[in-house]
Amino acid sequence: MIEVGDLVQTKVENGSTKGLVTELYEKKHWDTGKLGTSVDWSLAPIRDFAIVLAYDGREHRFLVEDLELVEKK
């Protein structure tokens, strides 16, 4: 389970973003690949998101399921 303060990276192999989780929150998310292009917010599921402070100093917002913990060495 990812928590605030964890060091994480995106699950993308090439060009993954690494950083520190600064906030966790929930909001509605419409996935056009699964739900289609006609958005109906009353049907949109609530999903878990994280704000990640990347090494370059920028903040990024990711779905928690798209992140993984960086292993400690």
LOTOR-805065 format. One record per residue: residue number from 1; residue in one letter; x, y, z of N, C-alpha, C in turn. Coordinates in Angstrom, 2 decimals. Example, Ala and Ser with C-alpha at 12.3 -4.5 7.8 and 13.67 -1.06 7.14 Angstrom:
BEGIN
+-----+---------+---------+---------+---------+---------+---------+---------+---------+---------+---------+
: num : residuo :     n_x :     n_y :     n_z :    ca_x :    ca_y :    ca_z :     c_x :     c_y :     c_z :
+-----+---------+---------+---------+---------+---------+---------+---------+---------+---------+---------+
:   1 :       A :   13.19 :   -5.69 :    7.80 :   12.30 :   -4.50 :    7.80 :   13.20 :   -3.30 :    7.80 :
:   2 :       S :   12.85 :   -2.25 :    7.08 :   13.67 :   -1.06 :    7.14 :   12.90 :    0.03 :    7.87 :
+-----+---------+---------+---------+---------+---------+---------+---------+---------+---------+---------+
end
This chain:
BEGIN
+-----+---------+---------+---------+---------+---------+---------+---------+---------+---------+---------+
: num : residuo :     n_x :     n_y :     n_z :    ca_x :    ca_y :    ca_z :     c_x :     c_y :     c_z :
+-----+---------+---------+---------+---------+---------+---------+---------+---------+---------+---------+
:   1 :       M :    0.83 :   -1.18 :    0.00 :    0.00 :    0.00 :    0.00 :    0.88 :    1.26 :    0.00 :
:   2 :       I :    0.62 :    2.14 :   -0.91 :    1.39 :    3.37 :   -1.02 :    0.86 :    4.40 :   -0.02 :
:   3 :       E :    1.80 :    5.07 :    0.64 :    1.47 :    6.08 :    1.65 :    2.24 :    7.36 :    1.39 :
:   4 :       V :    1.78 :    8.46 :    1.99 :    2.50 :    9.73 :    1.90 :    3.91 :    9.52 :    2.46 :
:   5 :       G :    4.90 :   10.03 :    1.73 :    6.30 :    9.89 :    2.14 :    7.03 :    8.77 :    1.44 :
:   6 :       D :    6.30 :    7.90 :    0.72 :    6.94 :    6.80 :    0.01 :    7.64 :    7.29 :   -1.25 :
:   7 :       L :    8.73 :    6.65 :   -1.60 :    9.44 :    6.89 :   -2.85 :    8.85 :    5.93 :   -3.87 :
:   8 :       V :    8.32 :    6.47 :   -4.97 :    7.62 :    5.66 :   -5.96 :    8.12 :    5.96 :   -7.36 :
:   9 :       Q :    7.72 :    5.08 :   -8.29 :    7.96 :    5.32 :   -9.70 :    6.76 :    4.79 :  -10.47 :
:  10 :       T :    6.58 :    5.33 :  -11.67 :    5.49 :    4.83 :  -12.51 :    5.87 :    3.46 :  -13.05 :
:  11 :       K :    4.86 :    2.69 :  -13.43 :    5.09 :    1.32 :  -13.91 :    5.53 :    1.28 :  -15.37 :
:  12 :       V :    5.63 :    2.43 :  -16.03 :    6.09 :    2.50 :  -17.41 :    7.58 :    2.20 :  -17.44 :
:  13 :       E :    8.01 :    1.30 :  -18.32 :    9.42 :    0.90 :  -18.36 :   10.33 :    2.01 :  -18.87 :
:  14 :       N :    9.99 :    2.59 :  -20.00 :   10.83 :    3.65 :  -20.58 :   10.25 :    5.00 :  -20.21 :
:  15 :       G :   11.08 :    5.84 :  -19.61 :   10.63 :    7.18 :  -19.26 :    9.79 :    7.24 :  -18.00 :
:  16 :       S :   10.01 :    6.32 :  -17.07 :    9.22 :    6.33 :  -15.84 :    9.59 :    7.55 :  -15.00 :
:  17 :       T :    8.61 :    8.03 :  -14.22 :    8.80 :    9.16 :  -13.33 :    9.02 :    8.64 :  -11.92 :
:  18 :       K :   10.05 :    9.14 :  -11.25 :   10.31 :    8.77 :   -9.86 :   10.13 :   10.00 :   -9.00 :
:  19 :       G :    9.64 :    9.79 :   -7.76 :    9.49 :   10.91 :   -6.87 :    8.90 :   10.50 :   -5.53 :
:  20 :       L :    8.55 :   11.50 :   -4.74 :    8.06 :   11.33 :   -3.39 :    6.57 :   11.63 :   -3.35 :
:  21 :       V :    5.79 :   10.73 :   -2.75 :    4.34 :   10.94 :   -2.63 :    4.11 :   12.01 :   -1.57 :
:  22 :       T :    3.44 :   13.11 :   -1.96 :    3.17 :   14.21 :   -1.03 :    1.72 :   14.27 :   -0.59 :
:  23 :       E :    0.83 :   13.63 :   -1.36 :   -0.59 :   13.65 :   -1.01 :   -1.32 :   12.50 :   -1.69 :
:  24 :       L :   -2.30 :   11.94 :   -1.00 :   -3.20 :   10.93 :   -1.56 :   -4.61 :   11.48 :   -1.50 :
:  25 :       Y :   -5.39 :   11.22 :   -2.55 :   -6.77 :   11.71 :   -2.58 :   -7.60 :   10.83 :   -3.50 :
:  26 :       E :   -8.91 :   11.02 :   -3.45 :   -9.83 :   10.29 :   -4.31 :  -10.60 :   11.28 :   -5.18 :
:  27 :       K :  -10.90 :   10.86 :   -6.40 :  -11.76 :   11.66 :   -7.27 :  -12.32 :   10.75 :   -8.36 :
:  28 :       K :  -13.33 :   11.25 :   -9.06 :  -13.91 :   10.47 :  -10.14 :  -12.94 :   10.42 :  -11.32 :
:  29 :       H :  -12.97 :    9.30 :  -12.04 :  -12.04 :    9.12 :  -13.16 :  -12.79 :    8.42 :  -14.28 :
:  30 :       W :  -12.75 :    8.99 :  -15.47 :  -13.40 :    8.40 :  -16.63 :  -12.34 :    7.81 :  -17.54 :
:  31 :       D :  -12.34 :    6.49 :  -17.68 :  -11.39 :    5.77 :  -18.54 :  -12.05 :    5.53 :  -19.89 :
:  32 :       T :  -11.66 :    6.30 :  -20.90 :  -12.30 :    6.19 :  -22.21 :  -12.07 :    4.83 :  -22.85 :
:  33 :       G :  -10.97 :    4.15 :  -22.50 :  -10.70 :    2.82 :  -23.04 :  -11.70 :    1.78 :  -22.57 :
:  34 :       K :  -12.23 :    1.97 :  -21.37 :  -13.18 :    1.01 :  -20.82 :  -14.63 :    1.50 :  -20.87 :
:  35 :       L :  -14.82 :    2.82 :  -20.72 :  -16.18 :    3.36 :  -20.59 :  -16.66 :    4.10 :  -21.83 :
:  36 :       G :  -15.81 :    4.26 :  -22.82 :  -16.21 :    4.95 :  -24.04 :  -15.91 :    6.44 :  -23.99 :
:  37 :       T :  -16.22 :    7.12 :  -25.08 :  -15.88 :    8.54 :  -25.19 :  -17.01 :    9.47 :  -24.76 :
:  38 :       S :  -18.19 :    8.94 :  -24.58 :  -19.32 :    9.75 :  -24.12 :  -19.33 :    9.75 :  -22.59 :
:  39 :       V :  -18.87 :   10.84 :  -22.00 :  -18.68 :   10.92 :  -20.54 :  -20.00 :   11.16 :  -19.82 :
:  40 :       D :  -20.25 :   10.34 :  -18.81 :  -21.39 :   10.52 :  -17.91 :  -20.84 :   10.43 :  -16.49 :
:  41 :       W :  -20.61 :   11.59 :  -15.87 :  -19.94 :   11.63 :  -14.57 :  -20.71 :   10.91 :  -13.48 :
:  42 :       S :  -22.01 :   10.70 :  -13.66 :  -22.77 :    9.95 :  -12.64 :  -22.38 :    8.47 :  -12.63 :
:  43 :       L :  -21.77 :    7.99 :  -13.71 :  -21.33 :    6.59 :  -13.80 :  -19.83 :    6.42 :  -13.52 :
:  44 :       A :  -19.11 :    7.51 :  -13.42 :  -17.65 :    7.46 :  -13.24 :  -17.30 :    6.94 :  -11.85 :
:  45 :       P :  -16.41 :    5.96 :  -11.77 :  -16.01 :    5.44 :  -10.46 :  -15.04 :    6.37 :   -9.74 :
:  46 :       I :  -15.06 :    6.31 :   -8.41 :  -14.10 :    7.04 :   -7.59 :  -12.79 :    6.24 :   -7.59 :
:  47 :       R :  -11.69 :    6.91 :   -7.87 :  -10.39 :    6.22 :   -7.94 :   -9.40 :    6.90 :   -7.01 :
:  48 :       D :   -8.36 :    6.17 :   -6.62 :   -7.30 :    6.69 :   -5.75 :   -6.19 :    7.31 :   -6.60 :
:  49 :       F :   -5.78 :    8.53 :   -6.22 :   -4.72 :    9.26 :   -6.91 :   -3.64 :    9.66 :   -5.93 :
:  50 :       A :   -2.45 :    9.94 :   -6.46 :   -1.33 :   10.42 :   -5.65 :   -0.71 :   11.63 :   -6.35 :
:  51 :       I :   -0.32 :   12.61 :   -5.54 :    0.49 :   13.70 :   -6.05 :    1.94 :   13.33 :   -5.74 :
:  52 :       V :    2.77 :   13.33 :   -6.78 :    4.16 :   12.92 :   -6.66 :    5.07 :   14.10 :   -6.99 :
:  53 :       L :    5.95 :   14.44 :   -6.07 :    6.96 :   15.46 :   -6.31 :    8.16 :   14.77 :   -6.96 :
:  54 :       A :    8.34 :   15.03 :   -8.25 :    9.39 :   14.36 :   -9.02 :   10.75 :   14.97 :   -8.73 :
:  55 :       Y :   11.80 :   14.26 :   -9.13 :   13.17 :   14.72 :   -8.92 :   13.45 :   16.07 :   -9.58 :
:  56 :       D :   12.72 :   16.39 :  -10.65 :   12.95 :   17.66 :  -11.34 :   12.21 :   18.82 :  -10.69 :
:  57 :       G :   11.51 :   18.55 :   -9.56 :   10.82 :   19.61 :   -8.83 :    9.38 :   19.83 :   -9.24 :
:  58 :       R :    8.91 :   19.12 :  -10.24 :    7.51 :   19.28 :  -10.68 :    6.61 :   18.31 :   -9.96 :
:  59 :       E :    5.35 :   18.71 :   -9.77 :    4.34 :   17.82 :   -9.19 :    3.55 :   17.15 :  -10.31 :
:  60 :       H :    3.31 :   15.86 :  -10.14 :    2.53 :   15.09 :  -11.10 :    1.40 :   14.38 :  -10.36 :
:  61 :       R :    0.30 :   14.16 :  -11.04 :   -0.83 :   13.42 :  -10.47 :   -0.96 :   12.10 :  -11.21 :
:  62 :       F :   -0.97 :   11.00 :  -10.45 :   -1.04 :    9.66 :  -11.03 :   -2.12 :    8.85 :  -10.33 :
:  63 :       L :   -2.71 :    7.92 :  -11.05 :   -3.52 :    6.90 :  -10.40 :   -2.59 :    6.06 :   -9.54 :
:  64 :       V :   -3.01 :    5.74 :   -8.33 :   -2.18 :    4.95 :   -7.43 :   -1.84 :    3.60 :   -8.05 :
:  65 :       E :   -2.77 :    3.02 :   -8.80 :   -2.51 :    1.71 :   -9.41 :   -1.44 :    1.77 :  -10.49 :
:  66 :       D :   -1.08 :    2.96 :  -10.96 :   -0.01 :    3.12 :  -11.96 :    1.36 :    3.35 :  -11.31 :
:  67 :       L :    1.42 :    3.29 :   -9.98 :    2.67 :    3.53 :   -9.26 :    3.14 :    2.27 :   -8.56 :
:  68 :       E :    4.45 :    2.19 :   -8.34 :    5.03 :    1.10 :   -7.55 :    6.10 :    1.68 :   -6.64 :
:  69 :       L :    6.30 :    1.04 :   -5.50 :    7.32 :    1.47 :   -4.56 :    8.70 :    1.22 :   -5.14 :
:  70 :       V :    9.62 :    2.15 :   -4.90 :   11.02 :    1.96 :   -5.28 :   11.68 :    1.12 :   -4.19 :
:  71 :       E :   12.36 :    0.07 :   -4.58 :   13.00 :   -0.82 :   -3.60 :   14.15 :   -0.13 :   -2.91 :
:  72 :       K :   14.25 :   -0.35 :   -1.61 :   15.37 :    0.20 :   -0.85 :   16.60 :   -0.64 :   -1.11 :
:  73 :       K :   17.76 :    0.02 :   -1.19 :   19.01 :   -0.71 :   -1.45 :   19.78 :   -0.89 :   -0.19 :
+-----+---------+---------+---------+---------+---------+---------+---------+---------+---------+---------+
end
